[in-house]
Amino acid sequence: MASEKDLEGQAENTENPDHHGPGHHHGHEHEGWWHQVRYLKHAPQLWTSPINEAVVGLIDPGEGEAMLDVGAGMGPAVLAAARRVGNGRVFALDPSPLMRGIMRFRRRTAGLADRLSIMRGKAEEIPLDDASVNGAWSINCVHHWGDDEVACTELGRVMKPDGRLLLLDEQFSHPDHPRHDSYDDSRHGEPGFFHEIDTDRLGGLLEEAGFRIERAGDERLDEVPVRLIRAVRLSD
Ligand SMILES: C[S@@+](CC[C@H](N)C(=O)[O-])C[C@H]1O[C@@H](n2cnc3c(N)ncnc32)[C@H](O)[C@@H]1O
């Protein structure tokens, strides 16, 4: 198993900030420190998140399994997952040094160092071997991906046959979302900023990457409006 130092050294972000692929949404990861610091405004919601815990419940990590969180943020899902995998492994991927630093702090205080690997990387460049995880999720993150086509191919590559995938964005702009008032139109003045998963497009890309789509569309998870895709990796 690679040490964390090794993992931290991988997947250097070398992308050209001017290049936006066909699936470009916002590609925030290259917007630098100011963007990352702005996350701190939402720290309470990123620190603990019922939706993150609900997603872990749906993916249902088992004893001995390997799990991947793409854009793990402050780590609410990876901490919950790490408590379930026993001698398995949870990989927390995030391009932001600030988020990785916070996760390292939380991992230490939770005593989960033996089963939680924190990695520098992004959806489009996952520093894991082929067919190495039993499950993966990405929560409130798909709209950050710079190239969703490459990201879906990467997810198909690292997932083992029968591996479970869940991509989810909370619909903060939905009037029924509990935090609707604080999010609506307040970010970049763009309505709908936070619920841009195009389930048709992503579903197609995931099928091309070897997944079978189980569900795709708008749902309620713990009564919160979300847009999600659930998929299972087929054998090659
Ligand atoms: C809104 S936060 C969500 C964090 C966490 N998933 C949660 O639900 O609390 C989005 C995260 O995606 C990360 N991110 C940005 N671009 C990314 C990319 N291309 N691939 C993976 N993660 C990315 C950001 O650094 C940030 O931590």
The ligand as an SDF file (V2000), in Angstrom:
LIG
                    3D

 27 29  0  0  0  0  0  0  0  0999 V2000
  -18.9670   21.4090   -2.4480 C   0  0  0  0  0  0  0  0  0  0  0  0
  -17.5360   20.4940   -1.9980 S   0  0  0  0  0  0  0  0  0  0  0  0
  -18.2900   18.9500   -1.4820 C   0  0  0  0  0  0  0  0  0  0  0  0
  -17.4140   18.1650   -0.5520 C   0  0  0  0  0  0  0  0  0  0  0  0
  -18.0220   16.8570   -0.0370 C   0  0  0  0  0  0  0  0  0  0  0  0
  -18.2240   15.9020   -1.1180 N   0  0  0  0  0  0  0  0  0  0  0  0
  -19.3040   17.0950    0.7080 C   0  0  0  0  0  0  0  0  0  0  0  0
  -20.3570   16.7070    0.2030 O   0  0  0  0  0  0  0  0  0  0  0  0
  -19.2570   17.6500    1.8000 O   0  0  0  0  0  0  0  0  0  0  0  0
  -16.7690   20.0520   -3.5600 C   0  0  0  0  0  0  0  0  0  0  0  0
  -15.3930   19.4180   -3.4350 C   0  0  0  0  0  0  0  0  0  0  0  0
  -14.9630   18.9870   -4.7310 O   0  0  0  0  0  0  0  0  0  0  0  0
  -13.5840   19.2460   -4.8380 C   0  0  0  0  0  0  0  0  0  0  0  0
  -13.2500   19.2980   -6.2940 N   0  0  0  0  0  0  0  0  0  0  0  0
  -13.1460   20.3700   -7.1050 C   0  0  0  0  0  0  0  0  0  0  0  0
  -12.8520   19.9830   -8.3540 N   0  0  0  0  0  0  0  0  0  0  0  0
  -12.7720   18.6340   -8.3590 C   0  0  0  0  0  0  0  0  0  0  0  0
  -12.4940   17.6360   -9.3520 C   0  0  0  0  0  0  0  0  0  0  0  0
  -12.2540   17.9640  -10.6270 N   0  0  0  0  0  0  0  0  0  0  0  0
  -12.4700   16.3410   -8.9740 N   0  0  0  0  0  0  0  0  0  0  0  0
  -12.7280   15.9920   -7.6980 C   0  0  0  0  0  0  0  0  0  0  0  0
  -13.0080   16.8920   -6.7140 N   0  0  0  0  0  0  0  0  0  0  0  0
  -13.0300   18.1840   -7.0430 C   0  0  0  0  0  0  0  0  0  0  0  0
  -13.3780   20.5400   -4.0910 C   0  0  0  0  0  0  0  0  0  0  0  0
  -12.0160   20.7210   -3.7000 O   0  0  0  0  0  0  0  0  0  0  0  0
  -14.3100   20.3500   -2.9000 C   0  0  0  0  0  0  0  0  0  0  0  0
  -13.6770   19.7400   -1.8180 O   0  0  0  0  0  0  0  0  0  0  0  0
  1  2  1  0
  2  3  1  0
  2 10  1  0
  3  4  1  0
  4  5  1  0
  5  6  1  0
  5  7  1  0
  7  8  2  0
  7  9  1  0
 10 11  1  0
 11 12  1  0
 11 26  1  0
 12 13  1  0
 13 14  1  0
 13 24  1  0
 14 15  1  0
 14 23  1  0
 15 16  2  0
 16 17  1  0
 17 18  1  0
 17 23  2  0
 18 19  1  0
 18 20  2  0
 20 21  1  0
 21 22  2  0
 22 23  1  0
 24 25  1  0
 24 26  1  0
 26 27  1  0
M  CHG  2   2   1   9  -1
M  END
$$$$
